[in-house]
Amino acid sequence: MEVLLFGIAKDIVGESLIQFSESEKVPTSVSELKQMISETYPEFGKLSSLAVAVNSEYARDDVPLDRNDEIAIIPPVSGG
Amino acid sequence: MSEKIVEIVDKIDTSQVFTELSDAHSGGICVFVGTVREFTQNEKVMSLEFEAYQKMALKEMDKIASDAKEKWKLNKVIIRHAVGLKKVEAPVVVVGASSAHRDACFEACRYLIDTLKETVPIWKKELFENKTVWVSAHP
């Protein structure tokens, strides 16, 4: 499973994506993903907000994750 | 007749927008251009860098343009955002609408930029002399 990273999320992790290999624990929902990355990278907890997109749509915490989904971490947006 | 332009580009040419929104059924065109300001809270900004989650950003921009067309009677709508490194005074976003009468395009224009800032996955980094800051990242 791959998770795309943008903006400050990329800086926090130091990579442009997080890879979960089949052998390790893979998040099964949006809330589990948020929890797992916040534990590994506590800097995520300091952000104004943290959203997740599944297949390029904002996804609520209860949305399940499949390894074929396109998943992205969406830190606070600041376009315009 | 009803037309939407939604784009992410490397460089914005603000002279295009009038022609793009011009329409025989419109008596008014309203455009907002967002540009790079030199000072943020008294600190001198060298440049801004914009990054987009392109696929999702285009989807969200398209939703905003469609929503605006539902809320107001608009003939043409445009949302164009730039990515990459932008110097002071450079245009970074253009939104606009044309309509039969001015009220609709004025209101729509404000909606387009305000909603873009809330929902579109684009990120802005301020580059100062000695540091860089992702805008709005922290409370």
Backbone of each chain as ProteinMPNN parsed JSONL, in Angstrom:
{"seq_chain_A": "MEVLLFGIAKDIVGESLIQFSESEKVPTSVSELKQMISETYPEFGKLSSLAVAVNSEYARDDVPLDRNDEIAIIPPVSGG", "coords_chain_A": {"N_chain_A": [[0.839, -1.203, 0.0], [0.512, 2.205, -0.842], [1.025, 5.572, 0.193], [0.446, 8.792, -0.742], [2.277, 11.844, -0.381], [2.183, 15.318, 0.347], [3.205, 18.808, 0.33], [3.763, 20.015, 3.609], [3.583, 17.511, 4.722], [5.232, 15.886, 3.262], [7.673, 16.964, 3.94], [7.746, 16.326, 6.686], [7.861, 13.531, 6.72], [9.974, 13.112, 5.03], [10.032, 11.959, 2.597], [8.356, 11.366, -0.575], [6.376, 9.537, -0.565], [4.716, 7.086, 1.547], [5.344, 3.726, 2.146], [3.616, 0.785, 2.789], [4.487, -2.406, 3.431], [3.43, -5.73, 2.494], [4.032, -7.474, 4.517], [4.021, -6.072, 6.898], [1.941, -4.317, 9.351], [-0.935, -3.063, 7.905], [-2.833, -0.132, 7.389], [-6.392, -0.207, 7.773], [-8.444, 1.535, 7.62], [-9.357, 5.031, 7.17], [-9.152, 6.404, 9.627], [-7.458, 4.707, 11.037], [-5.139, 4.874, 9.534], [-4.487, 7.596, 9.939], [-3.971, 7.52, 12.661], [-1.802, 5.732, 12.779], [0.228, 7.056, 11.281], [0.513, 9.336, 12.805], [1.535, 8.337, 15.131], [4.009, 7.303, 14.334], [5.17, 9.58, 13.212], [5.241, 12.153, 15.078], [4.996, 14.874, 14.509], [2.831, 15.272, 12.838], [0.704, 15.518, 14.521], [0.802, 18.112, 15.347], [-0.187, 19.739, 13.396], [-2.591, 22.061, 11.897], [-4.773, 20.781, 10.823], [-5.671, 17.524, 9.574], [-6.188, 15.72, 6.787], [-7.429, 12.997, 4.755], [-7.258, 11.667, 1.512], [-9.037, 9.481, -0.577], [-8.755, 7.811, -3.527], [-8.615, 10.284, -4.831], [-10.612, 11.845, -3.553], [-11.886, 13.649, -0.763], [-11.897, 11.835, 2.256], [-13.874, 10.442, 4.83], [-13.309, 9.538, 8.33], [-14.234, 6.902, 8.731], [-13.998, 5.568, 6.352], [-13.093, 2.684, 4.551], [-9.87, 1.259, 3.674], [-8.295, 0.085, 0.757], [-5.7, -1.887, -0.715], [-5.359, -1.239, -3.364], [-6.325, 1.284, -3.647], [-5.909, 4.788, -4.392], [-4.223, 6.615, -2.206], [-3.904, 9.512, -0.206], [-2.229, 11.817, 1.929], [-3.541, 14.744, 3.195], [-2.403, 17.634, 4.164], [-3.044, 20.832, 5.903], [-4.57, 22.906, 3.513], [-3.432, 25.526, 1.282], [-3.823, 27.106, -0.981], [-4.23, 29.651, -3.553]], "CA_chain_A": [[0.0, 0.0, 0.0], [1.273, 3.457, -0.922], [0.317, 6.777, 0.607], [1.1, 9.967, -1.324], [2.504, 12.938, 0.57], [2.342, 16.635, -0.27], [3.436, 19.948, 1.221], [4.496, 19.783, 4.847], [3.586, 16.072, 5.02], [6.427, 15.38, 2.586], [8.82, 17.395, 4.768], [7.719, 15.599, 7.961], [8.286, 12.14, 6.501], [11.248, 13.138, 4.322], [9.836, 11.193, 1.353], [7.101, 11.788, -1.209], [5.327, 8.568, -0.248], [4.937, 6.081, 2.581], [4.976, 2.402, 1.631], [3.357, -0.269, 3.762], [4.673, -3.68, 2.731], [2.424, -6.743, 2.844], [4.419, -8.188, 5.74], [3.76, -5.289, 8.112], [0.55, -3.933, 9.593], [-1.412, -2.096, 6.914], [-4.067, 0.493, 7.896], [-7.593, -0.68, 7.077], [-9.407, 2.635, 7.48], [-8.757, 6.365, 7.213], [-8.783, 6.76, 11.005], [-6.296, 3.904, 11.421], [-3.984, 5.466, 8.842], [-4.132, 8.835, 10.641], [-3.398, 7.139, 13.947], [-0.486, 5.117, 12.563], [1.266, 8.016, 10.875], [0.737, 10.29, 13.899], [2.398, 7.666, 16.108], [5.359, 7.216, 13.764], [5.677, 10.936, 12.987], [4.427, 12.984, 15.979], [4.799, 16.217, 13.944], [1.489, 15.34, 12.242], [-0.221, 15.933, 15.575], [0.909, 19.567, 15.578], [-0.776, 20.487, 12.272], [-3.926, 22.652, 12.117], [-5.756, 19.766, 10.455], [-5.068, 16.434, 8.812], [-7.231, 15.018, 6.026], [-6.963, 11.91, 3.895], [-8.044, 11.507, 0.29], [-9.038, 8.139, -1.146], [-9.084, 7.943, -4.949], [-8.68, 11.73, -5.055], [-11.762, 12.509, -2.921], [-11.766, 13.706, 0.696], [-12.523, 10.652, 2.842], [-14.145, 10.511, 6.27], [-12.519, 8.597, 9.137], [-14.714, 5.515, 8.69], [-13.84, 4.981, 5.01], [-12.113, 1.601, 4.537], [-8.788, 1.404, 2.7], [-7.909, -1.109, 0.017], [-4.333, -1.617, -1.181], [-5.374, -0.689, -4.721], [-6.795, 2.673, -3.631], [-4.914, 5.863, -4.381], [-4.407, 7.243, -0.899], [-3.016, 10.668, -0.016], [-2.352, 12.639, 3.136], [-3.802, 16.136, 2.81], [-2.195, 18.597, 5.261], [-3.857, 22.046, 5.673], [-4.348, 23.461, 2.175], [-3.134, 26.968, 1.336], [-3.765, 27.647, -2.336], [-4.781, 30.993, -3.75]], "C_chain_A": [[0.872, 1.25, 0.0], [0.402, 4.63, -0.505], [1.094, 7.984, 0.093], [1.193, 11.089, -0.301], [2.735, 14.244, -0.185], [2.659, 17.679, 0.794], [4.224, 19.566, 2.451], [4.552, 18.294, 5.208], [4.84, 15.419, 4.426], [7.679, 15.743, 3.394], [8.902, 16.598, 6.062], [8.288, 14.194, 7.786], [9.663, 12.089, 5.815], [11.22, 12.325, 3.029], [8.548, 11.691, 0.705], [6.028, 10.709, -1.128], [5.734, 7.619, 0.871], [4.514, 4.746, 1.976], [4.751, 1.457, 2.796], [3.516, -1.593, 3.014], [3.669, -4.697, 3.265], [2.734, -7.416, 4.183], [4.133, -7.397, 7.016], [2.27, -4.953, 8.237], [0.166, -2.824, 8.62], [-2.706, -1.464, 7.442], [-5.295, 0.051, 7.087], [-8.658, 0.402, 6.933], [-8.653, 3.959, 7.555], [-8.305, 6.702, 8.633], [-7.553, 5.974, 11.463], [-5.018, 4.453, 10.764], [-3.517, 6.723, 9.579], [-3.424, 8.522, 11.95], [-1.974, 6.585, 13.767], [0.572, 6.141, 12.178], [1.552, 9.023, 11.994], [1.614, 9.673, 14.994], [3.836, 7.624, 15.605], [5.991, 8.596, 13.611], [4.842, 11.909, 13.816], [4.175, 14.403, 15.462], [3.417, 16.368, 13.296], [0.46, 15.835, 13.25], [-0.226, 17.43, 15.822], [0.257, 20.391, 14.473], [-2.174, 21.009, 12.608], [-5.028, 21.661, 11.784], [-5.03, 18.672, 9.684], [-6.195, 15.669, 8.118], [-6.584, 13.92, 5.188], [-7.868, 11.88, 2.666], [-7.911, 10.068, -0.189], [-9.571, 8.27, -2.575], [-9.445, 9.386, -5.304], [-9.98, 12.411, -4.628], [-11.493, 12.547, -1.421], [-12.528, 12.525, 1.303], [-12.702, 10.819, 4.348], [-13.388, 9.403, 6.989], [-12.947, 7.144, 8.978], [-14.561, 4.853, 7.305], [-12.77, 3.882, 5.047], [-11.051, 1.815, 3.455], [-8.464, 0.058, 2.06], [-6.52, -0.831, -0.565], [-4.277, -1.087, -2.609], [-5.88, 0.76, -4.791], [-5.623, 3.629, -3.801], [-5.17, 6.678, -3.123], [-3.423, 8.4, -0.758], [-3.29, 11.352, 1.313], [-2.505, 14.088, 2.68], [-3.586, 17.044, 4.031], [-2.987, 19.878, 4.969], [-3.533, 22.691, 4.326], [-4.142, 24.976, 2.266], [-2.955, 27.537, -0.068], [-4.312, 29.065, -2.381], [-3.771, 32.085, -3.442]], "O_chain_A": [[1.846, 1.341, 0.747], [-0.79, 4.68, -0.806], [2.257, 8.177, 0.446], [0.306, 11.263, 0.535], [3.397, 14.267, -1.222], [2.421, 17.474, 1.984], [5.236, 18.873, 2.357], [5.46, 17.862, 5.918], [5.424, 14.515, 5.022], [8.611, 14.948, 3.516], [9.993, 16.23, 6.497], [9.091, 13.729, 8.595], [10.42, 11.135, 6.002], [12.264, 12.04, 2.442], [7.742, 12.358, 1.353], [4.898, 10.924, -1.565], [6.917, 7.378, 1.113], [3.45, 4.646, 1.366], [5.595, 1.341, 3.685], [2.772, -1.871, 2.074], [3.128, -4.534, 4.359], [1.833, -7.868, 4.89], [4.016, -7.98, 8.094], [1.464, -5.26, 7.36], [0.836, -1.797, 8.519], [-3.592, -2.186, 7.899], [-5.233, -0.051, 5.862], [-9.646, 0.223, 6.222], [-7.487, 4.011, 7.944], [-7.208, 7.225, 8.829], [-6.708, 6.501, 12.186], [-3.954, 4.484, 11.383], [-2.323, 6.906, 9.819], [-2.428, 9.151, 12.309], [-1.063, 6.935, 14.518], [1.691, 6.102, 12.691], [2.676, 9.508, 12.129], [2.34, 10.38, 15.694], [4.772, 7.881, 16.362], [7.187, 8.771, 13.846], [3.845, 12.438, 13.325], [3.246, 15.069, 15.919], [2.892, 17.479, 13.217], [-0.522, 16.484, 12.89], [-1.153, 17.959, 16.436], [0.156, 21.612, 14.594], [-2.855, 20.476, 13.483], [-6.098, 21.692, 12.391], [-3.914, 18.871, 9.203], [-7.04, 15.054, 8.769], [-5.376, 13.915, 4.948], [-9.083, 12.046, 2.769], [-6.816, 9.505, -0.205], [-10.675, 8.765, -2.803], [-10.438, 9.656, -5.979], [-10.409, 13.398, -5.226], [-10.94, 11.6, -0.863], [-13.663, 12.245, 0.915], [-11.798, 11.277, 5.047], [-12.892, 8.462, 6.369], [-12.114, 6.242, 9.079], [-14.958, 3.702, 7.122], [-11.66, 4.12, 5.523], [-11.306, 2.473, 2.446], [-8.374, -0.966, 2.737], [-6.192, 0.315, -0.874], [-3.255, -0.542, -3.023], [-5.866, 1.38, -5.854], [-4.495, 3.328, -3.411], [-6.198, 7.343, -2.992], [-2.258, 8.287, -1.14], [-4.434, 11.451, 1.758], [-1.709, 14.593, 1.889], [-4.496, 17.204, 4.845], [-3.554, 20.002, 3.883], [-2.375, 22.987, 4.032], [-4.614, 25.623, 3.201], [-2.058, 28.343, -0.316], [-4.791, 29.6, -1.382], [-4.087, 33.269, -3.56]]}, "seq_chain_B": "MSEKIVEIVDKIDTSQVFTELSDAHSGGICVFVGTVREFTQNEKVMSLEFEAYQKMALKEMDKIASDAKEKWKLNKVIIRHAVGLKKVEAPVVVVGASSAHRDACFEACRYLIDTLKETVPIWKKELFENKTVWVSAHP", "coords_chain_B": {"N_chain_B": [[-23.069, 26.772, -24.885], [-22.782, 27.219, -22.205], [-19.919, 27.244, -20.251], [-16.872, 25.956, -18.865], [-13.675, 26.581, -17.543], [-11.009, 24.951, -16.212], [-7.965, 24.75, -14.771], [-4.515, 23.814, -14.103], [-1.495, 25.39, -14.169], [1.898, 26.229, -15.279], [2.579, 28.864, -15.575], [0.827, 31.919, -15.342], [-1.011, 33.79, -17.637], [-2.352, 36.765, -17.477], [-3.614, 38.275, -19.373], [-5.194, 36.759, -20.986], [-7.673, 36.239, -19.887], [-9.948, 37.905, -20.232], [-10.825, 37.507, -22.887], [-11.367, 34.792, -22.7], [-13.563, 34.708, -20.984], [-15.384, 36.318, -22.183], [-18.507, 36.868, -23.731], [-21.408, 36.709, -25.707], [-23.86, 36.821, -24.449], [-23.394, 37.986, -22.074], [-23.339, 40.701, -19.842], [-21.578, 41.457, -18.047], [-18.338, 40.92, -16.624], [-16.459, 39.419, -14.162], [-13.416, 39.322, -12.436], [-10.955, 37.814, -10.385], [-7.644, 38.184, -9.364], [-5.082, 36.543, -7.805], [-2.062, 37.397, -6.232], [1.555, 37.465, -5.622], [2.536, 38.707, -2.57], [4.81, 41.046, -1.142], [5.395, 41.348, 1.61], [4.842, 39.524, 4.622], [3.373, 39.755, 7.604], [5.272, 41.797, 8.309], [7.593, 40.553, 7.489], [9.979, 39.984, 4.989], [9.18, 38.487, 1.985], [10.753, 36.321, -0.255], [10.022, 34.659, -2.35], [7.229, 32.609, -3.426], [6.331, 29.195, -3.23], [4.412, 26.897, -4.971], [2.637, 23.868, -4.648], [0.839, 21.137, -5.985], [-1.657, 18.593, -5.592], [-2.267, 17.34, -8.213], [-4.28, 15.801, -9.706], [-6.426, 15.523, -7.869], [-6.802, 18.192, -7.177], [-7.686, 19.358, -9.569], [-10.118, 18.039, -9.823], [-11.479, 19.024, -7.549], [-11.502, 21.75, -8.147], [-13.085, 21.719, -10.406], [-15.504, 20.901, -9.272], [-16.101, 23.176, -7.735], [-16.426, 25.123, -9.733], [-18.645, 24.041, -11.058], [-20.544, 24.051, -8.976], [-20.776, 26.816, -8.588], [-21.971, 27.53, -10.97], [-24.404, 26.388, -10.595], [-25.423, 27.805, -8.461], [-25.518, 30.501, -9.302], [-26.6, 32.382, -12.184], [-24.605, 31.871, -14.626], [-22.537, 32.516, -17.472], [-19.914, 31.867, -18.38], [-17.199, 30.306, -16.676], [-14.129, 30.485, -14.943], [-11.321, 28.879, -13.492], [-8.11, 29.051, -12.65], [-5.0, 27.934, -11.627], [-1.644, 28.497, -10.617], [1.446, 26.62, -10.419], [4.63, 25.916, -8.84], [7.652, 27.938, -8.521], [7.173, 31.27, -7.528], [7.658, 34.696, -8.061], [7.655, 37.905, -6.284], [4.789, 39.859, -6.906], [3.953, 38.261, -8.999], [1.257, 36.683, -10.793], [-0.761, 34.205, -9.278], [-3.127, 32.884, -9.108], [-6.161, 32.816, -10.944], [-9.508, 33.607, -11.007], [-12.824, 33.716, -12.317], [-15.921, 34.965, -13.723], [-18.613, 35.205, -16.089], [-21.666, 36.934, -16.711], [-25.153, 37.718, -17.353], [-25.976, 39.959, -15.897], [-24.351, 42.121, -13.481], [-24.4, 41.435, -10.687], [-24.506, 38.621, -10.292], [-22.008, 37.681, -11.313], [-20.173, 39.036, -9.698], [-20.732, 38.024, -7.111], [-20.312, 35.284, -7.559], [-17.607, 35.222, -8.178], [-16.301, 35.823, -5.776], [-17.111, 33.613, -4.303], [-15.827, 31.587, -5.756], [-13.017, 32.009, -5.293], [-12.884, 32.003, -2.485], [-13.819, 29.43, -1.799], [-12.024, 27.824, -3.167], [-9.687, 28.316, -1.69], [-10.346, 26.992, 0.649], [-10.778, 24.251, 0.04], [-9.271, 23.125, -2.126], [-6.605, 20.955, -2.907], [-3.851, 22.368, -2.775], [-0.689, 23.664, -2.012], [1.152, 26.182, -0.307], [4.316, 27.518, 0.002], [6.182, 29.767, 1.861], [9.052, 31.539, 1.071], [11.473, 32.893, 2.882], [14.295, 35.088, 3.695], [15.9, 33.601, 5.487], [14.508, 31.3, 6.129], [11.925, 28.796, 5.502], [8.38, 28.519, 5.193], [5.505, 26.546, 5.455], [2.434, 27.651, 4.527], [-0.31, 28.2, 6.722], [-0.048, 25.669, 7.894], [0.376, 25.163, 10.61], [-1.405, 25.821, 13.733]], "CA_chain_B": [[-23.008, 28.155, -24.381], [-22.289, 27.168, -20.828], [-18.541, 26.793, -20.392], [-16.005, 25.979, -17.678], [-12.246, 26.352, -17.775], [-10.379, 24.589, -14.95], [-6.59, 24.399, -15.166], [-3.326, 24.079, -13.295], [-0.486, 25.743, -15.174], [3.172, 26.679, -14.709], [2.643, 30.321, -15.604], [-0.469, 32.509, -15.679], [-1.034, 34.985, -18.478], [-3.619, 37.405, -17.082], [-4.244, 38.969, -20.503], [-6.1, 35.838, -21.689], [-8.932, 35.951, -19.191], [-11.096, 38.645, -20.772], [-11.29, 36.782, -24.081], [-11.907, 33.496, -22.29], [-14.863, 34.859, -20.315], [-16.233, 37.156, -23.013], [-19.644, 36.075, -24.176], [-22.425, 37.605, -26.26], [-25.011, 36.924, -23.541], [-22.942, 38.548, -20.796], [-23.189, 42.149, -19.721], [-20.56, 41.709, -17.026], [-17.301, 39.918, -16.372], [-15.772, 39.742, -12.918], [-12.202, 38.509, -12.347], [-10.058, 38.024, -9.249], [-6.283, 37.673, -9.578], [-4.282, 36.471, -6.581], [-0.662, 37.652, -6.595], [2.53, 37.295, -4.533], [2.758, 39.937, -1.806], [6.204, 41.07, -0.682], [5.563, 41.236, 3.06], [3.895, 38.801, 5.453], [3.628, 40.183, 8.98], [6.529, 42.562, 8.336], [8.758, 39.788, 7.045], [10.117, 40.073, 3.537], [9.07, 37.216, 1.264], [11.556, 36.322, -1.483], [9.145, 34.063, -3.356], [6.299, 31.578, -2.947], [6.37, 27.983, -4.034], [3.123, 26.196, -4.931], [2.643, 22.453, -4.998], [-0.548, 20.665, -6.089], [-2.023, 17.197, -5.852], [-2.883, 17.771, -9.472], [-5.497, 15.071, -10.067], [-7.508, 15.869, -6.942], [-7.012, 19.644, -7.246], [-8.527, 19.623, -10.743], [-11.469, 17.552, -9.485], [-12.09, 19.963, -6.603], [-11.733, 23.01, -8.859], [-14.231, 21.478, -11.277], [-16.706, 20.916, -8.412], [-16.379, 24.575, -7.355], [-16.948, 25.795, -10.924], [-20.005, 23.528, -11.287], [-21.408, 24.566, -7.904], [-21.027, 28.238, -8.85], [-22.93, 27.61, -12.079], [-25.725, 26.037, -10.066], [-25.884, 28.846, -7.529], [-25.782, 31.743, -10.023], [-26.791, 32.221, -13.616], [-23.328, 32.305, -15.209], [-22.299, 32.02, -18.822], [-18.622, 31.187, -18.395], [-16.492, 30.311, -15.392], [-12.735, 30.054, -15.064], [-10.482, 28.747, -12.297], [-6.77, 28.662, -13.129], [-4.02, 28.103, -10.554], [-0.26, 28.23, -11.034], [2.306, 25.878, -9.497], [6.053, 26.217, -9.003], [8.216, 29.071, -7.791], [6.616, 32.531, -8.023], [8.275, 35.883, -7.471], [6.776, 38.988, -5.842], [3.897, 40.455, -7.921], [3.505, 37.305, -10.018], [-0.096, 36.151, -10.594], [-0.723, 32.775, -8.923], [-4.45, 32.304, -9.317], [-7.162, 33.654, -11.611], [-10.863, 33.051, -11.056], [-13.708, 34.715, -12.881], [-17.195, 34.499, -14.276], [-19.38, 36.183, -16.857], [-23.111, 36.751, -16.536], [-25.976, 38.742, -18.01], [-25.933, 41.16, -15.05], [-23.126, 42.084, -12.682], [-24.512, 40.838, -9.346], [-24.192, 37.191, -10.324], [-20.572, 37.4, -11.482], [-19.467, 39.526, -8.503], [-20.92, 37.056, -6.017], [-19.692, 34.018, -7.945], [-16.157, 35.398, -8.154], [-15.895, 35.704, -4.369], [-17.323, 32.201, -3.944], [-14.797, 30.774, -6.416], [-11.715, 32.111, -4.627], [-13.002, 31.606, -1.07], [-13.958, 27.974, -1.713], [-10.73, 27.269, -3.603], [-8.752, 28.395, -0.558], [-10.742, 26.038, 1.692], [-10.879, 22.823, -0.307], [-8.425, 22.592, -3.21], [-5.311, 20.522, -2.382], [-2.68, 23.093, -3.277], [0.038, 24.132, -0.831], [1.991, 27.355, -0.574], [5.456, 27.665, 0.909], [6.795, 31.091, 1.813], [10.51, 31.502, 1.176], [12.054, 34.125, 3.429], [15.749, 35.058, 3.535], [16.582, 32.582, 6.3], [13.675, 30.143, 6.473], [10.756, 28.553, 4.662], [7.21, 28.208, 6.017], [4.282, 26.097, 4.757], [1.371, 28.542, 5.001], [-1.487, 27.602, 7.395], [0.174, 24.296, 8.361], [0.25, 25.084, 12.072], [-2.367, 26.787, 14.272]], "C_chain_B": [[-22.352, 28.198, -23.012], [-20.901, 26.535, -20.813], [-17.739, 26.946, -19.094], [-14.57, 25.803, -18.126], [-11.621, 26.117, -16.401], [-8.982, 24.077, -15.274], [-5.574, 24.629, -14.071], [-2.187, 24.27, -14.287], [0.823, 26.158, -14.487], [3.217, 28.2, -14.615], [1.282, 30.863, -16.032], [-0.275, 33.751, -16.534], [-2.38, 35.668, -18.241], [-4.319, 38.081, -18.269], [-5.232, 38.068, -21.257], [-7.542, 35.912, -21.178], [-10.15, 36.692, -19.761], [-11.693, 37.905, -21.971], [-11.948, 35.465, -23.687], [-13.298, 33.602, -21.664], [-15.869, 35.643, -21.159], [-17.317, 36.305, -23.69], [-20.77, 37.022, -24.596], [-23.62, 37.814, -25.313], [-24.651, 37.573, -22.212], [-22.825, 40.06, -20.867], [-22.15, 42.493, -18.677], [-19.593, 40.554, -16.887], [-16.597, 40.342, -15.089], [-14.606, 38.775, -12.744], [-11.453, 38.837, -11.06], [-8.712, 37.407, -9.597], [-5.552, 37.699, -8.239], [-2.814, 36.572, -6.964], [0.261, 37.49, -5.377], [2.82, 38.644, -3.877], [4.159, 39.884, -1.184], [6.37, 40.857, 0.824], [4.462, 40.42, 3.725], [4.265, 39.119, 6.889], [5.023, 40.802, 9.141], [7.773, 41.773, 7.94], [8.802, 39.754, 5.527], [10.127, 38.683, 2.89], [9.893, 37.314, -0.028], [10.704, 35.769, -2.638], [8.203, 33.069, -2.683], [6.456, 30.36, -3.848], [5.063, 27.22, -3.863], [3.277, 24.763, -5.41], [1.185, 21.991, -5.036], [-0.604, 19.143, -6.147], [-2.936, 17.316, -7.064], [-4.25, 17.131, -9.766], [-6.68, 15.49, -9.185], [-7.825, 17.364, -7.002], [-7.923, 19.989, -8.426], [-9.971, 19.186, -10.498], [-12.186, 18.546, -8.584], [-12.398, 21.299, -7.282], [-12.952, 22.874, -9.777], [-15.547, 21.49, -10.488], [-17.098, 22.346, -8.068], [-16.996, 25.322, -8.538], [-18.393, 25.347, -11.199], [-20.977, 24.05, -10.241], [-21.765, 26.037, -8.154], [-22.065, 28.396, -9.958], [-24.335, 27.215, -11.645], [-26.308, 27.141, -9.207], [-26.267, 30.137, -8.252], [-25.951, 31.452, -11.507], [-25.554, 32.771, -14.325], [-23.2, 31.76, -16.627], [-20.977, 31.261, -18.903], [-17.963, 31.331, -17.032], [-15.065, 29.848, -15.639], [-12.091, 29.946, -13.68], [-9.13, 28.24, -12.795], [-5.766, 28.95, -12.011], [-2.634, 27.767, -11.084], [0.439, 27.367, -9.985], [3.766, 26.248, -9.793], [6.45, 27.457, -8.229], [7.721, 30.388, -8.393], [7.226, 33.716, -7.288], [7.22, 36.928, -7.098], [6.09, 39.634, -7.058], [3.396, 39.466, -8.969], [2.064, 36.869, -9.737], [-0.023, 34.653, -10.295], [-2.073, 32.096, -9.09], [-5.339, 33.329, -10.029], [-8.496, 32.932, -11.539], [-11.763, 34.133, -11.638], [-14.961, 34.098, -13.455], [-17.804, 35.609, -15.12], [-20.863, 35.86, -16.723], [-23.862, 37.896, -17.197], [-25.904, 40.066, -17.243], [-24.856, 41.013, -13.996], [-23.239, 41.387, -11.33], [-24.055, 39.379, -9.326], [-22.687, 36.953, -10.424], [-19.749, 37.93, -10.315], [-19.545, 38.487, -7.381], [-20.21, 35.743, -6.32], [-18.17, 34.098, -7.809], [-15.622, 35.23, -6.731], [-16.033, 34.243, -3.904], [-16.206, 31.333, -4.516], [-13.48, 30.829, -5.65], [-11.797, 31.65, -3.169], [-13.074, 30.082, -0.926], [-12.669, 27.286, -2.145], [-9.752, 27.232, -2.43], [-9.074, 27.37, 0.532], [-10.55, 24.582, 1.3], [-9.864, 22.271, -1.31], [-7.033, 22.214, -2.679], [-4.113, 21.108, -3.126], [-2.024, 23.687, -2.041], [1.034, 25.21, -1.228], [3.091, 27.423, 0.472], [6.029, 29.067, 0.743], [8.299, 30.937, 1.981], [11.004, 32.863, 1.633], [13.569, 34.043, 3.247], [16.383, 33.867, 4.243], [15.749, 31.35, 6.622], [12.575, 29.951, 5.433], [9.609, 28.108, 5.564], [6.061, 27.717, 5.129], [3.117, 26.878, 5.353], [0.197, 27.736, 5.571], [-1.26, 26.201, 7.958], [-0.061, 24.156, 9.867], [-0.736, 26.128, 12.591], [-1.682, 28.068, 14.776]], "O_chain_B": [[-21.518, 29.048, -22.702], [-20.72, 25.42, -21.303], [-17.899, 27.909, -18.343], [-14.278, 24.973, -18.987], [-11.693, 26.98, -15.526], [-8.835, 23.077, -15.977], [-5.732, 25.509, -13.225], [-1.945, 23.416, -15.14], [0.855, 26.404, -13.282], [3.816, 28.757, -13.695], [0.659, 30.344, -16.957], [0.511, 34.64, -16.206], [-3.414, 35.216, -18.734], [-5.498, 38.423, -18.172], [-6.016, 38.554, -22.072], [-8.495, 35.682, -21.922], [-11.257, 36.155, -19.765], [-12.905, 37.706, -22.055], [-12.959, 35.068, -24.265], [-14.115, 32.69, -21.799], [-17.067, 35.628, -20.876], [-17.069, 35.191, -24.149], [-21.045, 38.013, -23.919], [-24.298, 38.839, -25.368], [-25.497, 37.698, -21.326], [-22.285, 40.618, -21.822], [-21.864, 43.666, -18.437], [-19.958, 39.385, -17.009], [-16.188, 41.495, -14.952], [-14.771, 37.563, -12.884], [-11.332, 40.004, -10.688], [-8.635, 36.27, -10.061], [-5.42, 38.753, -7.617], [-2.367, 35.917, -7.905], [-0.208, 37.392, -4.244], [3.281, 39.586, -4.522], [4.628, 38.828, -0.76], [7.353, 40.265, 1.268], [3.283, 40.604, 3.425], [5.362, 38.784, 7.337], [5.823, 40.39, 9.982], [8.889, 42.281, 8.049], [7.789, 39.524, 4.866], [10.961, 37.833, 3.203], [9.749, 38.266, -0.795], [10.67, 36.326, -3.736], [8.37, 32.736, -1.51], [6.681, 30.475, -5.053], [4.653, 26.929, -2.739], [3.935, 24.476, -6.411], [0.384, 22.413, -4.202], [0.293, 18.494, -6.687], [-4.161, 17.382, -6.965], [-5.233, 17.821, -10.037], [-7.775, 15.77, -9.674], [-8.986, 17.758, -6.89], [-8.824, 20.817, -8.296], [-10.918, 19.861, -10.903], [-13.35, 18.877, -8.812], [-13.436, 21.906, -7.021], [-13.749, 23.803, -9.905], [-16.562, 22.007, -10.954], [-18.277, 22.697, -8.102], [-17.966, 26.062, -8.374], [-19.253, 26.165, -11.53], [-22.096, 24.445, -10.566], [-22.908, 26.449, -7.957], [-22.925, 29.274, -9.9], [-25.326, 27.642, -12.237], [-27.514, 27.389, -9.215], [-27.23, 30.799, -7.866], [-25.509, 30.422, -12.014], [-25.458, 33.969, -14.592], [-23.696, 30.677, -16.937], [-20.923, 30.149, -19.429], [-18.139, 32.329, -16.334], [-14.82, 28.941, -16.434], [-12.287, 30.802, -12.817], [-9.03, 27.123, -13.304], [-5.692, 30.072, -11.509], [-2.473, 26.861, -11.902], [0.071, 27.381, -8.81], [4.086, 26.809, -10.841], [5.696, 27.963, -7.397], [7.827, 30.608, -9.6], [7.301, 33.736, -6.059], [6.067, 36.857, -7.524], [6.718, 39.912, -8.079], [2.505, 39.799, -9.751], [1.685, 36.703, -8.578], [0.691, 33.916, -10.975], [-2.149, 30.872, -9.201], [-5.28, 34.529, -9.759], [-8.607, 31.78, -11.959], [-11.498, 35.324, -11.474], [-15.055, 32.886, -13.648], [-17.548, 36.792, -14.898], [-21.266, 34.7, -16.635], [-23.273, 38.916, -17.556], [-25.788, 41.14, -17.834], [-24.481, 39.893, -13.649], [-22.261, 40.799, -10.866], [-23.306, 38.965, -8.441], [-22.145, 36.117, -9.701], [-18.725, 37.339, -9.971], [-18.531, 38.127, -6.783], [-19.578, 35.157, -5.441], [-17.53, 33.142, -7.371], [-14.605, 34.569, -6.518], [-15.17, 33.721, -3.2], [-15.697, 30.444, -3.834], [-12.884, 29.785, -5.386], [-10.887, 30.985, -2.675], [-12.455, 29.515, -0.027], [-12.269, 26.282, -1.557], [-9.072, 26.23, -2.212], [-8.181, 26.929, 1.255], [-10.195, 23.76, 2.144], [-9.624, 21.064, -1.336], [-6.356, 23.044, -2.074], [-3.472, 20.466, -3.958], [-2.707, 24.158, -1.131], [1.657, 25.174, -2.29], [2.828, 27.391, 1.674], [6.326, 29.501, -0.37], [8.765, 30.285, 2.915], [10.964, 33.845, 0.892], [14.08, 33.059, 2.713], [17.27, 33.205, 3.705], [16.223, 30.448, 7.312], [12.327, 30.822, 4.599], [9.818, 27.417, 6.561], [5.687, 28.388, 4.167], [2.846, 26.778, 6.55], [-0.232, 26.738, 4.993], [-2.206, 25.594, 8.461], [-0.62, 23.164, 10.333], [-0.9, 27.187, 11.985], [-2.354, 28.979, 15.259]]}, "name": "protein", "num_of_chains": 2, "seq": "MEVLLFGIAKDIVGESLIQFSESEKVPTSVSELKQMISETYPEFGKLSSLAVAVNSEYARDDVPLDRNDEIAIIPPVSGGMSEKIVEIVDKIDTSQVFTELSDAHSGGICVFVGTVREFTQNEKVMSLEFEAYQKMALKEMDKIASDAKEKWKLNKVIIRHAVGLKKVEAPVVVVGASSAHRDACFEACRYLIDTLKETVPIWKKELFENKTVWVSAHP"}
